[in-house]
Amino acid sequence: MEEVLDAFEEARRIRRERADWAFIDSLPPKLRAALKYYVETGDIYVASRIAGLSVDEFNELRIKARVPSVT
């Protein structure tokens, strides 16, 4: 269990460090909230629902924001 939590924290750290925060902060509130949720959790499905986008559309936004997909 400890290893799973460590891996989750490491993935979150990587997403936080590599994200383009200037770009994220320039977005409308809904998209900004969705990207921040994704950075913290890695849950692309829920993040796409927050943004009101399909998973594919949200994934394109994630790439523009330079948030890595870390599993």
CHARMM-style PDB file with segment names, atoms N, HN, CA, C and O in Angstrom:
ATOM      1  N   MET     1       0.825  -1.195   0.000  1.00  0.00      PROA
ATOM      2  CA  MET     1       0.000   0.000   0.000  1.00  0.00      PROA
ATOM      3  C   MET     1       0.872   1.263   0.000  1.00  0.00      PROA
ATOM      4  O   MET     1       0.571   2.230  -0.699  1.00  0.00      PROA
ATOM      5  N   GLU     2       1.927   1.247   0.769  1.00  0.00      PROA
ATOM      6  HN  GLU     2       2.172   0.461   1.337  1.00  0.00      PROA
ATOM      7  CA  GLU     2       2.849   2.373   0.839  1.00  0.00      PROA
ATOM      8  C   GLU     2       3.445   2.672  -0.537  1.00  0.00      PROA
ATOM      9  O   GLU     2       3.603   3.836  -0.904  1.00  0.00      PROA
ATOM     10  N   GLU     3       3.778   1.627  -1.299  1.00  0.00      PROA
ATOM     11  HN  GLU     3       3.651   0.681  -1.001  1.00  0.00      PROA
ATOM     12  CA  GLU     3       4.369   1.804  -2.625  1.00  0.00      PROA
ATOM     13  C   GLU     3       3.390   2.480  -3.576  1.00  0.00      PROA
ATOM     14  O   GLU     3       3.787   3.313  -4.391  1.00  0.00      PROA
ATOM     15  N   VAL     4       2.116   2.122  -3.476  1.00  0.00      PROA
ATOM     16  HN  VAL     4       1.794   1.445  -2.814  1.00  0.00      PROA
ATOM     17  CA  VAL     4       1.091   2.722  -4.332  1.00  0.00      PROA
ATOM     18  C   VAL     4       0.963   4.213  -4.020  1.00  0.00      PROA
ATOM     19  O   VAL     4       0.898   5.036  -4.933  1.00  0.00      PROA
ATOM     20  N   LEU     5       0.929   4.556  -2.746  1.00  0.00      PROA
ATOM     21  HN  LEU     5       0.982   3.888  -2.004  1.00  0.00      PROA
ATOM     22  CA  LEU     5       0.832   5.961  -2.352  1.00  0.00      PROA
ATOM     23  C   LEU     5       2.065   6.737  -2.794  1.00  0.00      PROA
ATOM     24  O   LEU     5       1.950   7.875  -3.249  1.00  0.00      PROA
ATOM     25  N   ASP     6       3.232   6.141  -2.668  1.00  0.00      PROA
ATOM     26  HN  ASP     6       3.326   5.217  -2.299  1.00  0.00      PROA
ATOM     27  CA  ASP     6       4.465   6.790  -3.118  1.00  0.00      PROA
ATOM     28  C   ASP     6       4.427   7.051  -4.623  1.00  0.00      PROA
ATOM     29  O   ASP     6       4.826   8.124  -5.076  1.00  0.00      PROA
ATOM     30  N   ALA     7       3.950   6.080  -5.396  1.00  0.00      PROA
ATOM     31  HN  ALA     7       3.626   5.208  -5.028  1.00  0.00      PROA
ATOM     32  CA  ALA     7       3.860   6.220  -6.844  1.00  0.00      PROA
ATOM     33  C   ALA     7       2.857   7.317  -7.213  1.00  0.00      PROA
ATOM     34  O   ALA     7       3.103   8.100  -8.131  1.00  0.00      PROA
ATOM     35  N   PHE     8       1.737   7.374  -6.506  1.00  0.00      PROA
ATOM     36  HN  PHE     8       1.537   6.738  -5.761  1.00  0.00      PROA
ATOM     37  CA  PHE     8       0.729   8.398  -6.748  1.00  0.00      PROA
ATOM     38  C   PHE     8       1.304   9.786  -6.477  1.00  0.00      PROA
ATOM     39  O   PHE     8       1.109  10.708  -7.269  1.00  0.00      PROA
ATOM     40  N   GLU     9       2.004   9.932  -5.371  1.00  0.00      PROA
ATOM     41  HN  GLU     9       2.162   9.183  -4.727  1.00  0.00      PROA
ATOM     42  CA  GLU     9       2.615  11.212  -5.011  1.00  0.00      PROA
ATOM     43  C   GLU     9       3.699  11.621  -6.009  1.00  0.00      PROA
ATOM     44  O   GLU     9       3.818  12.797  -6.351  1.00  0.00      PROA
ATOM     45  N   GLU    10       4.474  10.668  -6.466  1.00  0.00      PROA
ATOM     46  HN  GLU    10       4.377   9.712  -6.188  1.00  0.00      PROA
ATOM     47  CA  GLU    10       5.521  10.939  -7.448  1.00  0.00      PROA
ATOM     48  C   GLU    10       4.901  11.405  -8.769  1.00  0.00      PROA
ATOM     49  O   GLU    10       5.389  12.355  -9.381  1.00  0.00      PROA
ATOM     50  N   ALA    11       3.833  10.743  -9.206  1.00  0.00      PROA
ATOM     51  HN  ALA    11       3.436   9.972  -8.709  1.00  0.00      PROA
ATOM     52  CA  ALA    11       3.156  11.137 -10.440  1.00  0.00      PROA
ATOM     53  C   ALA    11       2.596  12.555 -10.309  1.00  0.00      PROA
ATOM     54  O   ALA    11       2.717  13.355 -11.236  1.00  0.00      PROA
ATOM     55  N   ARG    12       1.990  12.869  -9.172  1.00  0.00      PROA
ATOM     56  HN  ARG    12       1.892  12.219  -8.418  1.00  0.00      PROA
ATOM     57  CA  ARG    12       1.451  14.206  -8.942  1.00  0.00      PROA
ATOM     58  C   ARG    12       2.575  15.247  -8.971  1.00  0.00      PROA
ATOM     59  O   ARG    12       2.415  16.319  -9.555  1.00  0.00      PROA
ATOM     60  N   ARG    13       3.696  14.934  -8.349  1.00  0.00      PROA
ATOM     61  HN  ARG    13       3.826  14.063  -7.874  1.00  0.00      PROA
ATOM     62  CA  ARG    13       4.840  15.853  -8.319  1.00  0.00      PROA
ATOM     63  C   ARG    13       5.323  16.156  -9.742  1.00  0.00      PROA
ATOM     64  O   ARG    13       5.593  17.307 -10.085  1.00  0.00      PROA
ATOM     65  N   ILE    14       5.427  15.118 -10.552  1.00  0.00      PROA
ATOM     66  HN  ILE    14       5.208  14.183 -10.274  1.00  0.00      PROA
ATOM     67  CA  ILE    14       5.887  15.288 -11.935  1.00  0.00      PROA
ATOM     68  C   ILE    14       4.901  16.157 -12.714  1.00  0.00      PROA
ATOM     69  O   ILE    14       5.313  17.068 -13.432  1.00  0.00      PROA
ATOM     70  N   ARG    15       3.599  15.882 -12.579  1.00  0.00      PROA
ATOM     71  HN  ARG    15       3.263  15.142 -11.996  1.00  0.00      PROA
ATOM     72  CA  ARG    15       2.594  16.682 -13.282  1.00  0.00      PROA
ATOM     73  C   ARG    15       2.672  18.145 -12.843  1.00  0.00      PROA
ATOM     74  O   ARG    15       2.606  19.046 -13.678  1.00  0.00      PROA
ATOM     75  N   ARG    16       2.812  18.384 -11.541  1.00  0.00      PROA
ATOM     76  HN  ARG    16       2.866  17.651 -10.863  1.00  0.00      PROA
ATOM     77  CA  ARG    16       2.894  19.762 -11.017  1.00  0.00      PROA
ATOM     78  C   ARG    16       4.112  20.495 -11.565  1.00  0.00      PROA
ATOM     79  O   ARG    16       4.008  21.646 -11.991  1.00  0.00      PROA
ATOM     80  N   GLU    17       5.258  19.836 -11.556  1.00  0.00      PROA
ATOM     81  HN  GLU    17       5.342  18.901 -11.211  1.00  0.00      PROA
ATOM     82  CA  GLU    17       6.506  20.485 -11.966  1.00  0.00      PROA
ATOM     83  C   GLU    17       6.552  20.803 -13.452  1.00  0.00      PROA
ATOM     84  O   GLU    17       7.101  21.834 -13.842  1.00  0.00      PROA
ATOM     85  N   ARG    18       5.995  19.954 -14.276  1.00  0.00      PROA
ATOM     86  HN  ARG    18       5.549  19.117 -13.959  1.00  0.00      PROA
ATOM     87  CA  ARG    18       6.130  20.120 -15.720  1.00  0.00      PROA
ATOM     88  C   ARG    18       5.003  20.920 -16.359  1.00  0.00      PROA
ATOM     89  O   ARG    18       5.114  21.320 -17.518  1.00  0.00      PROA
ATOM     90  N   ALA    19       3.932  21.158 -15.633  1.00  0.00      PROA
ATOM     91  HN  ALA    19       3.842  20.834 -14.692  1.00  0.00      PROA
ATOM     92  CA  ALA    19       2.788  21.892 -16.182  1.00  0.00      PROA
ATOM     93  C   ALA    19       3.167  23.334 -16.506  1.00  0.00      PROA
ATOM     94  O   ALA    19       3.996  23.939 -15.826  1.00  0.00      PROA
ATOM     95  N   ASP    20       2.560  23.862 -17.533  1.00  0.00      PROA
ATOM     96  HN  ASP    20       1.887  23.370 -18.086  1.00  0.00      PROA
ATOM     97  CA  ASP    20       2.739  25.264 -17.924  1.00  0.00      PROA
ATOM     98  C   ASP    20       1.691  26.084 -17.160  1.00  0.00      PROA
ATOM     99  O   ASP    20       0.579  26.295 -17.643  1.00  0.00      PROA
ATOM    100  N   TRP    21       2.066  26.538 -15.968  1.00  0.00      PROA
ATOM    101  HN  TRP    21       2.969  26.366 -15.576  1.00  0.00      PROA
ATOM    102  CA  TRP    21       1.114  27.216 -15.087  1.00  0.00      PROA
ATOM    103  C   TRP    21       0.672  28.562 -15.639  1.00  0.00      PROA
ATOM    104  O   TRP    21      -0.455  28.981 -15.374  1.00  0.00      PROA
ATOM    105  N   ALA    22       1.505  29.246 -16.386  1.00  0.00      PROA
ATOM    106  HN  ALA    22       2.420  28.906 -16.601  1.00  0.00      PROA
ATOM    107  CA  ALA    22       1.096  30.517 -16.990  1.00  0.00      PROA
ATOM    108  C   ALA    22      -0.038  30.276 -17.982  1.00  0.00      PROA
ATOM    109  O   ALA    22      -1.007  31.034 -18.021  1.00  0.00      PROA
ATOM    110  N   PHE    23       0.087  29.219 -18.783  1.00  0.00      PROA
ATOM    111  HN  PHE    23       0.874  28.603 -18.752  1.00  0.00      PROA
ATOM    112  CA  PHE    23      -0.969  28.875 -19.738  1.00  0.00      PROA
ATOM    113  C   PHE    23      -2.236  28.461 -18.991  1.00  0.00      PROA
ATOM    114  O   PHE    23      -3.330  28.922 -19.316  1.00  0.00      PROA
ATOM    115  N   ILE    24      -2.091  27.601 -18.002  1.00  0.00      PROA
ATOM    116  HN  ILE    24      -1.202  27.226 -17.738  1.00  0.00      PROA
ATOM    117  CA  ILE    24      -3.249  27.125 -17.246  1.00  0.00      PROA
ATOM    118  C   ILE    24      -3.990  28.296 -16.590  1.00  0.00      PROA
ATOM    119  O   ILE    24      -5.218  28.360 -16.635  1.00  0.00      PROA
ATOM    120  N   ASP    25      -3.246  29.209 -15.987  1.00  0.00      PROA
ATOM    121  HN  ASP    25      -2.248  29.156 -15.950  1.00  0.00      PROA
ATOM    122  CA  ASP    25      -3.863  30.354 -15.309  1.00  0.00      PROA
ATOM    123  C   ASP    25      -4.522  31.340 -16.273  1.00  0.00      PROA
ATOM    124  O   ASP    25      -5.344  32.155 -15.855  1.00  0.00      PROA
ATOM    125  N   SER    26      -4.171  31.272 -17.556  1.00  0.00      PROA
ATOM    126  HN  SER    26      -3.503  30.610 -17.895  1.00  0.00      PROA
ATOM    127  CA  SER    26      -4.768  32.166 -18.545  1.00  0.00      PROA
ATOM    128  C   SER    26      -6.101  31.647 -19.082  1.00  0.00      PROA
ATOM    129  O   SER    26      -6.806  32.364 -19.792  1.00  0.00      PROA
ATOM    130  N   LEU    27      -6.443  30.415 -18.749  1.00  0.00      PROA
ATOM    131  HN  LEU    27      -5.870  29.833 -18.173  1.00  0.00      PROA
ATOM    132  CA  LEU    27      -7.651  29.786 -19.271  1.00  0.00      PROA
ATOM    133  C   LEU    27      -8.900  30.226 -18.509  1.00  0.00      PROA
ATOM    134  O   LEU    27      -8.809  30.716 -17.383  1.00  0.00      PROA
ATOM    135  N   PRO    28     -10.077  30.046 -19.136  1.00  0.00      PROA
ATOM    136  CA  PRO    28     -11.333  30.312 -18.432  1.00  0.00      PROA
ATOM    137  C   PRO    28     -11.442  29.408 -17.190  1.00  0.00      PROA
ATOM    138  O   PRO    28     -10.839  28.335 -17.153  1.00  0.00      PROA
ATOM    139  N   PRO    29     -12.200  29.833 -16.190  1.00  0.00      PROA
ATOM    140  CA  PRO    29     -12.274  29.106 -14.911  1.00  0.00      PROA
ATOM    141  C   PRO    29     -12.566  27.606 -15.021  1.00  0.00      PROA
ATOM    142  O   PRO    29     -11.959  26.802 -14.316  1.00  0.00      PROA
ATOM    143  N   LYS    30     -13.488  27.235 -15.900  1.00  0.00      PROA
ATOM    144  HN  LYS    30     -13.982  27.889 -16.473  1.00  0.00      PROA
ATOM    145  CA  LYS    30     -13.860  25.822 -16.031  1.00  0.00      PROA
ATOM    146  C   LYS    30     -12.685  24.966 -16.505  1.00  0.00      PROA
ATOM    147  O   LYS    30     -12.425  23.893 -15.960  1.00  0.00      PROA
ATOM    148  N   LEU    31     -11.989  25.448 -17.514  1.00  0.00      PROA
ATOM    149  HN  LEU    31     -12.200  26.319 -17.957  1.00  0.00      PROA
ATOM    150  CA  LEU    31     -10.857  24.699 -18.053  1.00  0.00      PROA
ATOM    151  C   LEU    31      -9.688  24.693 -17.068  1.00  0.00      PROA
ATOM    152  O   LEU    31      -9.006  23.682 -16.900  1.00  0.00      PROA
ATOM    153  N   ARG    32      -9.471  25.835 -16.422  1.00  0.00      PROA
ATOM    154  HN  ARG    32     -10.025  26.656 -16.558  1.00  0.00      PROA
ATOM    155  CA  ARG    32      -8.406  25.928 -15.418  1.00  0.00      PROA
ATOM    156  C   ARG    32      -8.665  24.949 -14.272  1.00  0.00      PROA
ATOM    157  O   ARG    32      -7.752  24.248 -13.835  1.00  0.00      PROA
ATOM    158  N   ALA    33      -9.904  24.899 -13.787  1.00  0.00      PROA
ATOM    159  HN  ALA    33     -10.645  25.468 -14.141  1.00  0.00      PROA
ATOM    160  CA  ALA    33     -10.254  23.982 -12.699  1.00  0.00      PROA
ATOM    161  C   ALA    33     -10.066  22.530 -13.125  1.00  0.00      PROA
ATOM    162  O   ALA    33      -9.594  21.703 -12.344  1.00  0.00      PROA
ATOM    163  N   ALA    34     -10.433  22.228 -14.353  1.00  0.00      PROA
ATOM    164  HN  ALA    34     -10.817  22.899 -14.987  1.00  0.00      PROA
ATOM    165  CA  ALA    34     -10.302  20.856 -14.851  1.00  0.00      PROA
ATOM    166  C   ALA    34      -8.839  20.440 -14.931  1.00  0.00      PROA
ATOM    167  O   ALA    34      -8.488  19.327 -14.540  1.00  0.00      PROA
ATOM    168  N   LEU    35      -7.988  21.322 -15.434  1.00  0.00      PROA
ATOM    169  HN  LEU    35      -8.274  22.226 -15.752  1.00  0.00      PROA
ATOM    170  CA  LEU    35      -6.563  20.994 -15.526  1.00  0.00      PROA
ATOM    171  C   LEU    35      -5.937  20.863 -14.142  1.00  0.00      PROA
ATOM    172  O   LEU    35      -5.109  19.980 -13.920  1.00  0.00      PROA
ATOM    173  N   LYS    36      -6.320  21.724 -13.218  1.00  0.00      PROA
ATOM    174  HN  LYS    36      -6.994  22.441 -13.399  1.00  0.00      PROA
ATOM    175  CA  LYS    36      -5.790  21.616 -11.856  1.00  0.00      PROA
ATOM    176  C   LYS    36      -6.238  20.302 -11.217  1.00  0.00      PROA
ATOM    177  O   LYS    36      -5.461  19.652 -10.517  1.00  0.00      PROA
ATOM    178  N   TYR    37      -7.484  19.914 -11.460  1.00  0.00      PROA
ATOM    179  HN  TYR    37      -8.115  20.442 -12.029  1.00  0.00      PROA
ATOM    180  CA  TYR    37      -7.974  18.630 -10.945  1.00  0.00      PROA
ATOM    181  C   TYR    37      -7.147  17.485 -11.532  1.00  0.00      PROA
ATOM    182  O   TYR    37      -6.751  16.563 -10.819  1.00  0.00      PROA
ATOM    183  N   TYR    38      -6.893  17.556 -12.842  1.00  0.00      PROA
ATOM    184  HN  TYR    38      -7.215  18.305 -13.422  1.00  0.00      PROA
ATOM    185  CA  TYR    38      -6.107  16.504 -13.486  1.00  0.00      PROA
ATOM    186  C   TYR    38      -4.696  16.432 -12.914  1.00  0.00      PROA
ATOM    187  O   TYR    38      -4.181  15.345 -12.651  1.00  0.00      PROA
ATOM    188  N   VAL    39      -4.073  17.596 -12.723  1.00  0.00      PROA
ATOM    189  HN  VAL    39      -4.491  18.479 -12.936  1.00  0.00      PROA
ATOM    190  CA  VAL    39      -2.715  17.628 -12.163  1.00  0.00      PROA
ATOM    191  C   VAL    39      -2.692  16.942 -10.799  1.00  0.00      PROA
ATOM    192  O   VAL    39      -1.768  16.187 -10.498  1.00  0.00      PROA
ATOM    193  N   GLU    40      -3.696  17.200  -9.983  1.00  0.00      PROA
ATOM    194  HN  GLU    40      -4.447  17.813 -10.227  1.00  0.00      PROA
ATOM    195  CA  GLU    40      -3.727  16.644  -8.626  1.00  0.00      PROA
ATOM    196  C   GLU    40      -4.093  15.155  -8.588  1.00  0.00      PROA
ATOM    197  O   GLU    40      -3.598  14.420  -7.734  1.00  0.00      PROA
ATOM    198  N   THR    41      -4.951  14.711  -9.501  1.00  0.00      PROA
ATOM    199  HN  THR    41      -5.353  15.308 -10.195  1.00  0.00      PROA
ATOM    200  CA  THR    41      -5.464  13.341  -9.405  1.00  0.00      PROA
ATOM    201  C   THR    41      -5.021  12.410 -10.531  1.00  0.00      PROA
ATOM    202  O   THR    41      -4.898  11.202 -10.325  1.00  0.00      PROA
ATOM    203  N   GLY    42      -4.783  12.962 -11.715  1.00  0.00      PROA
ATOM    204  HN  GLY    42      -4.883  13.943 -11.882  1.00  0.00      PROA
ATOM    205  CA  GLY    42      -4.464  12.125 -12.869  1.00  0.00      PROA
ATOM    206  C   GLY    42      -5.688  11.485 -13.494  1.00  0.00      PROA
ATOM    207  O   GLY    42      -5.548  10.634 -14.373  1.00  0.00      PROA
ATOM    208  N   ASP    43      -6.893  11.872 -13.065  1.00  0.00      PROA
ATOM    209  HN  ASP    43      -7.006  12.564 -12.351  1.00  0.00      PROA
ATOM    210  CA  ASP    43      -8.142  11.286 -13.565  1.00  0.00      PROA
ATOM    211  C   ASP    43      -8.634  12.093 -14.764  1.00  0.00      PROA
ATOM    212  O   ASP    43      -9.279  13.129 -14.603  1.00  0.00      PROA
ATOM    213  N   ILE    44      -8.326  11.615 -15.951  1.00  0.00      PROA
ATOM    214  HN  ILE    44      -7.802  10.774 -16.081  1.00  0.00      PROA
ATOM    215  CA  ILE    44      -8.661  12.354 -17.170  1.00  0.00      PROA
ATOM    216  C   ILE    44     -10.160  12.335 -17.441  1.00  0.00      PROA
ATOM    217  O   ILE    44     -10.692  13.293 -18.003  1.00  0.00      PROA
ATOM    218  N   TYR    45     -10.849  11.272 -17.057  1.00  0.00      PROA
ATOM    219  HN  TYR    45     -10.417  10.494 -16.601  1.00  0.00      PROA
ATOM    220  CA  TYR    45     -12.290  11.201 -17.323  1.00  0.00      PROA
ATOM    221  C   TYR    45     -13.037  12.276 -16.532  1.00  0.00      PROA
ATOM    222  O   TYR    45     -13.814  13.035 -17.111  1.00  0.00      PROA
ATOM    223  N   VAL    46     -12.814  12.350 -15.231  1.00  0.00      PROA
ATOM    224  HN  VAL    46     -12.183  11.734 -14.761  1.00  0.00      PROA
ATOM    225  CA  VAL    46     -13.501  13.345 -14.405  1.00  0.00      PROA
ATOM    226  C   VAL    46     -13.062  14.752 -14.811  1.00  0.00      PROA
ATOM    227  O   VAL    46     -13.889  15.662 -14.864  1.00  0.00      PROA
ATOM    228  N   ALA    47     -11.787  14.940 -15.094  1.00  0.00      PROA
ATOM    229  HN  ALA    47     -11.115  14.201 -15.051  1.00  0.00      PROA
ATOM    230  CA  ALA    47     -11.297  16.255 -15.513  1.00  0.00      PROA
ATOM    231  C   ALA    47     -11.979  16.700 -16.801  1.00  0.00      PROA
ATOM    232  O   ALA    47     -12.316  17.875 -16.946  1.00  0.00      PROA
ATOM    233  N   SER    48     -12.185  15.783 -17.731  1.00  0.00      PROA
ATOM    234  HN  SER    48     -11.912  14.828 -17.613  1.00  0.00      PROA
ATOM    235  CA  SER    48     -12.852  16.143 -18.984  1.00  0.00      PROA
ATOM    236  C   SER    48     -14.302  16.531 -18.730  1.00  0.00      PROA
ATOM    237  O   SER    48     -14.831  17.413 -19.407  1.00  0.00      PROA
ATOM    238  N   ARG    49     -14.947  15.892 -17.775  1.00  0.00      PROA
ATOM    239  HN  ARG    49     -14.518  15.175 -17.225  1.00  0.00      PROA
ATOM    240  CA  ARG    49     -16.334  16.231 -17.420  1.00  0.00      PROA
ATOM    241  C   ARG    49     -16.393  17.620 -16.781  1.00  0.00      PROA
ATOM    242  O   ARG    49     -17.308  18.393 -17.065  1.00  0.00      PROA
ATOM    243  N   ILE    50     -15.432  17.938 -15.927  1.00  0.00      PROA
ATOM    244  HN  ILE    50     -14.689  17.310 -15.696  1.00  0.00      PROA
ATOM    245  CA  ILE    50     -15.370  19.269 -15.306  1.00  0.00      PROA
ATOM    246  C   ILE    50     -15.232  20.335 -16.393  1.00  0.00      PROA
ATOM    247  O   ILE    50     -15.866  21.388 -16.328  1.00  0.00      PROA
ATOM    248  N   ALA    51     -14.400  20.049 -17.386  1.00  0.00      PROA
ATOM    249  HN  ALA    51     -13.885  19.193 -17.438  1.00  0.00      PROA
ATOM    250  CA  ALA    51     -14.149  20.998 -18.468  1.00  0.00      PROA
ATOM    251  C   ALA    51     -15.297  21.081 -19.463  1.00  0.00      PROA
ATOM    252  O   ALA    51     -15.397  22.048 -20.217  1.00  0.00      PROA
ATOM    253  N   GLY    52     -16.166  20.068 -19.468  1.00  0.00      PROA
ATOM    254  HN  GLY    52     -16.085  19.283 -18.854  1.00  0.00      PROA
ATOM    255  CA  GLY    52     -17.240  20.018 -20.450  1.00  0.00      PROA
ATOM    256  C   GLY    52     -16.741  19.615 -21.822  1.00  0.00      PROA
ATOM    257  O   GLY    52     -17.307  20.009 -22.842  1.00  0.00      PROA
ATOM    258  N   LEU    53     -15.674  18.826 -21.843  1.00  0.00      PROA
ATOM    259  HN  LEU    53     -15.213  18.506 -21.015  1.00  0.00      PROA
ATOM    260  CA  LEU    53     -15.058  18.368 -23.080  1.00  0.00      PROA
ATOM    261  C   LEU    53     -15.073  16.851 -23.151  1.00  0.00      PROA
ATOM    262  O   LEU    53     -15.238  16.174 -22.137  1.00  0.00      PROA
ATOM    263  N   SER    54     -14.898  16.322 -24.355  1.00  0.00      PROA
ATOM    264  HN  SER    54     -14.764  16.872 -25.180  1.00  0.00      PROA
ATOM    265  CA  SER    54     -14.698  14.884 -24.481  1.00  0.00      PROA
ATOM    266  C   SER    54     -13.306  14.566 -23.933  1.00  0.00      PROA
ATOM    267  O   SER    54     -12.482  15.463 -23.751  1.00  0.00      PROA
ATOM    268  N   VAL    55     -13.059  13.309 -23.677  1.00  0.00      PROA
ATOM    269  HN  VAL    55     -13.729  12.581 -23.824  1.00  0.00      PROA
ATOM    270  CA  VAL    55     -11.740  12.912 -23.186  1.00  0.00      PROA
ATOM    271  C   VAL    55     -10.667  13.281 -24.213  1.00  0.00      PROA
ATOM    272  O   VAL    55      -9.591  13.749 -23.840  1.00  0.00      PROA
ATOM    273  N   ASP    56     -10.948  13.076 -25.489  1.00  0.00      PROA
ATOM    274  HN  ASP    56     -11.822  12.696 -25.792  1.00  0.00      PROA
ATOM    275  CA  ASP    56      -9.970  13.422 -26.531  1.00  0.00      PROA
ATOM    276  C   ASP    56      -9.696  14.926 -26.571  1.00  0.00      PROA
ATOM    277  O   ASP    56      -8.547  15.347 -26.703  1.00  0.00      PROA
ATOM    278  N   GLU    57     -10.755  15.733 -26.458  1.00  0.00      PROA
ATOM    279  HN  GLU    57     -11.688  15.391 -26.350  1.00  0.00      PROA
ATOM    280  CA  GLU    57     -10.576  17.182 -26.460  1.00  0.00      PROA
ATOM    281  C   GLU    57      -9.784  17.626 -25.229  1.00  0.00      PROA
ATOM    282  O   GLU    57      -8.907  18.486 -25.320  1.00  0.00      PROA
ATOM    283  N   PHE    58     -10.106  17.028 -24.077  1.00  0.00      PROA
ATOM    284  HN  PHE    58     -10.818  16.330 -24.004  1.00  0.00      PROA
ATOM    285  CA  PHE    58      -9.373  17.388 -22.864  1.00  0.00      PROA
ATOM    286  C   PHE    58      -7.911  16.969 -22.986  1.00  0.00      PROA
ATOM    287  O   PHE    58      -7.018  17.691 -22.543  1.00  0.00      PROA
ATOM    288  N   ASN    59      -7.668  15.818 -23.580  1.00  0.00      PROA
ATOM    289  HN  ASN    59      -8.393  15.231 -23.940  1.00  0.00      PROA
ATOM    290  CA  ASN    59      -6.291  15.349 -23.748  1.00  0.00      PROA
ATOM    291  C   ASN    59      -5.488  16.330 -24.601  1.00  0.00      PROA
ATOM    292  O   ASN    59      -4.311  16.564 -24.327  1.00  0.00      PROA
ATOM    293  N   GLU    60      -6.111  16.907 -25.635  1.00  0.00      PROA
ATOM    294  HN  GLU    60      -7.067  16.717 -25.858  1.00  0.00      PROA
ATOM    295  CA  GLU    60      -5.440  17.918 -26.453  1.00  0.00      PROA
ATOM    296  C   GLU    60      -5.110  19.152 -25.613  1.00  0.00      PROA
ATOM    297  O   GLU    60      -4.029  19.724 -25.750  1.00  0.00      PROA
ATOM    298  N   LEU    61      -6.038  19.563 -24.742  1.00  0.00      PROA
ATOM    299  HN  LEU    61      -6.917  19.098 -24.631  1.00  0.00      PROA
ATOM    300  CA  LEU    61      -5.805  20.693 -23.846  1.00  0.00      PROA
ATOM    301  C   LEU    61      -4.671  20.376 -22.875  1.00  0.00      PROA
ATOM    302  O   LEU    61      -3.823  21.226 -22.606  1.00  0.00      PROA
ATOM    303  N   ARG    62      -4.658  19.156 -22.354  1.00  0.00      PROA
ATOM    304  HN  ARG    62      -5.347  18.465 -22.572  1.00  0.00      PROA
ATOM    305  CA  ARG    62      -3.604  18.720 -21.433  1.00  0.00      PROA
ATOM    306  C   ARG    62      -2.232  18.839 -22.097  1.00  0.00      PROA
ATOM    307  O   ARG    62      -1.272  19.290 -21.473  1.00  0.00      PROA
ATOM    308  N   ILE    63      -2.148  18.442 -23.339  1.00  0.00      PROA
ATOM    309  HN  ILE    63      -2.929  18.076 -23.846  1.00  0.00      PROA
ATOM    310  CA  ILE    63      -0.891  18.507 -24.081  1.00  0.00      PROA
ATOM    311  C   ILE    63      -0.465  19.966 -24.283  1.00  0.00      PROA
ATOM    312  O   ILE    63       0.710  20.296 -24.126  1.00  0.00      PROA
ATOM    313  N   LYS    64      -1.419  20.841 -24.631  1.00  0.00      PROA
ATOM    314  HN  LYS    64      -2.374  20.573 -24.758  1.00  0.00      PROA
ATOM    315  CA  LYS    64      -1.105  22.281 -24.783  1.00  0.00      PROA
ATOM    316  C   LYS    64      -0.590  22.872 -23.480  1.00  0.00      PROA
ATOM    317  O   LYS    64       0.272  23.751 -23.480  1.00  0.00      PROA
ATOM    318  N   ALA    65      -1.133  22.376 -22.363  1.00  0.00      PROA
ATOM    319  HN  ALA    65      -1.833  21.662 -22.363  1.00  0.00      PROA
ATOM    320  CA  ALA    65      -0.714  22.868 -21.041  1.00  0.00      PROA
ATOM    321  C   ALA    65       0.566  22.192 -20.557  1.00  0.00      PROA
ATOM    322  O   ALA    65       1.044  22.469 -19.457  1.00  0.00      PROA
ATOM    323  N   ARG    66       1.114  21.310 -21.379  1.00  0.00      PROA
ATOM    324  HN  ARG    66       0.726  21.086 -22.273  1.00  0.00      PROA
ATOM    325  CA  ARG    66       2.344  20.579 -21.068  1.00  0.00      PROA
ATOM    326  C   ARG    66       2.275  19.776 -19.757  1.00  0.00      PROA
ATOM    327  O   ARG    66       3.260  19.650 -19.030  1.00  0.00      PROA
ATOM    328  N   VAL    67       1.087  19.246 -19.486  1.00  0.00      PROA
ATOM    329  HN  VAL    67       0.286  19.349 -20.076  1.00  0.00      PROA
ATOM    330  CA  VAL    67       0.923  18.386 -18.313  1.00  0.00      PROA
ATOM    331  C   VAL    67       1.151  16.956 -18.782  1.00  0.00      PROA
ATOM    332  O   VAL    67       0.391  16.452 -19.609  1.00  0.00      PROA
ATOM    333  N   PRO    68       2.184  16.293 -18.267  1.00  0.00      PROA
ATOM    334  CA  PRO    68       2.464  14.931 -18.731  1.00  0.00      PROA
ATOM    335  C   PRO    68       1.422  13.936 -18.238  1.00  0.00      PROA
ATOM    336  O   PRO    68       0.809  14.112 -17.185  1.00  0.00      PROA
ATOM    337  N   SER    69       1.244  12.900 -19.024  1.00  0.00      PROA
ATOM    338  HN  SER    69       1.742  12.758 -19.879  1.00  0.00      PROA
ATOM    339  CA  SER    69       0.367  11.798 -18.622  1.00  0.00      PROA
ATOM    340  C   SER    69       1.249  10.776 -17.910  1.00  0.00      PROA
ATOM    341  O   SER    69       1.966  10.001 -18.543  1.00  0.00      PROA
ATOM    342  N   VAL    70       1.181  10.792 -16.588  1.00  0.00      PROA
ATOM    343  HN  VAL    70       0.599  11.422 -16.073  1.00  0.00      PROA
ATOM    344  CA  VAL    70       2.033   9.931 -15.771  1.00  0.00      PROA
ATOM    345  C   VAL    70       1.153   8.909 -15.080  1.00  0.00      PROA
ATOM    346  O   VAL    70       0.166   9.264 -14.435  1.00  0.00      PROA
ATOM    347  N   THR    71       1.510   7.631 -15.215  1.00  0.00      PROA
ATOM    348  HN  THR    71       2.312   7.343 -15.738  1.00  0.00      PROA
ATOM    349  CA  THR    71       0.730   6.583 -14.540  1.00  0.00      PROA
ATOM    350  C   THR    71       1.596   5.816 -13.575  1.00  0.00      PROA
ATOM    351  OT1 THR    71       1.117   4.895 -12.914  1.00  0.00      PROA
TER     352      THR     71
END
